[in-house]
Amino acid sequence: AYWKVRMKAFLKSIDERVWNSIEYKWEKPTPLVTEWQTSQKEAAAFNSKVMNTIFNVVSMEEFKRISNVKVAHTAWNILQTMHEGTKAVKINKLQQLTSRFESIRMFDDESFNEFYAKLNDIVNSAYNLGGIYDQLKIVRKIFRSLIENFRHKLTVITESNDVDSIPVDELVGSLQSYE
């Protein structure tokens, strides 16, 4: 997901309409149209900006796979499949991430920051593949996964807050300051 997040942010930073040409699939007007309307010219220009950007940032191997592509949406899909795999591969990766999410635990010799970095990596990786863990699920996972040293702090948090409404960032900050 590293390439996808960075590319999407970079393309949006050029112009939101540059990203839109990928998302909404620009299509070249039919040859029967002799003069393009202003909106068609703009859409073509944004598609060209995307293609230029993509061609300048991909590896030689990636370039070879998309060098004959004219539509940014198509090039993006090819690169996405290259990096993330087919739908079946994505589903498999999401299943592996779900297993990791369910089994992750904090170790006695591990700091809370190290544990949370691993958990956050799983959550972000799943998100980039289309899987979403809501705040409540993450909060509950943190509660279940901490070592005994944190039990007192978790009891205090539970007694003073509605656990179902604690934002992850607030819980993480509280546990970091406790540690």
GIWOSUL-V919544 format. One record per pair of residues at least 6 apart in sequence whose C-alpha atoms are under 8 Angstrom apart, sorted by the first residue. I is the first residue (numbers start at 1). GAP is how many residues later the second one is. D is the distance in Angstrom with one decimal. If there is no record, write none. Layout:
I_GAP_D ; I_GAP_D
//
This chain:
1_82_7.5 ; 1_83_7.3 ; 1_124_6.7 ; 1_127_5.7 ; 1_128_7.4 ; 4_76_7.4 ; 5_123_7.8 ; 8_11_7.0 ; 11_7_6.2 ; 11_8_5.6 ; 11_39_7.0 ; 11_42_7.8 ; 12_6_6.4 ; 12_7_5.4 ; 17_29_6.6 ; 18_28_4.9 ; 18_29_6.7 ; 18_31_6.8 ; 18_32_6.1 ; 19_31_7.5 ; 21_22_6.9 ; 21_25_6.4 ; 21_26_5.6 ; 21_29_7.7 ; 21_51_6.9 ; 21_52_6.9 ; 22_25_7.5 ; 22_28_7.8 ; 22_50_5.5 ; 22_51_4.2 ; 22_52_8.0 ; 22_54_7.0 ; 23_50_6.6 ; 24_49_7.6 ; 25_46_7.5 ; 25_47_7.3 ; 25_48_5.1 ; 25_49_7.9 ; 26_17_6.7 ; 26_18_7.3 ; 26_21_6.7 ; 26_45_6.7 ; 26_46_7.6 ; 26_47_7.2 ; 27_44_7.1 ; 28_16_7.3 ; 29_7_7.7 ; 29_11_7.7 ; 47_24_6.7 ; 47_25_5.8 ; 48_24_7.8 ; 50_22_6.1 ; 51_19_7.5 ; 51_20_7.5 ; 51_21_5.6 ; 51_24_7.9 ; 55_8_6.3 ; 55_12_7.7 ; 62_17_7.1 ; 65_13_7.7 ; 66_9_5.7 ; 66_12_7.2 ; 69_6_6.2 ; 84_6_6.4 ; 84_45_7.7 ; 90_39_6.5 ; 94_32_6.0 ; 94_35_7.0 ; 94_37_6.9 ; 97_25_6.1 ; 97_28_7.7 ; 97_29_6.5 ; 100_22_7.3 ; 101_18_7.0 ; 101_21_6.5 ; 101_22_7.7 ; 102_39_8.0 ; 104_15_7.3 ; 104_41_7.0 ; 105_10_7.6 ; 105_40_4.6 ; 105_41_6.6 ; 106_6_7.5 ; 106_9_5.6 ; 106_39_5.7 ; 106_40_5.3 ; 106_41_6.0 ; 107_8_7.9 ; 107_39_8.0 ; 107_40_6.7 ; 108_39_6.4 ; 112_63_7.4 ; 112_64_6.7 ; 112_67_7.3 ; 113_63_7.1 ; 123_9_7.4 ; 123_10_6.5 ; 126_6_6.5 ; 127_6_7.6 ; 135_32_6.5 ; 135_33_6.1 ; 136_28_5.9 ; 136_29_7.3 ; 136_30_7.8 ; 136_31_7.9 ; 136_32_8.0 ; 138_30_7.0 ; 139_24_7.8 ; 139_27_7.5 ; 139_28_7.6 ; 139_29_5.8 ; 139_32_7.4 ; 143_11_7.1 ; 150_25_8.0 ; 153_22_7.6 ; 153_25_7.3 ; 157_6_7.7
//
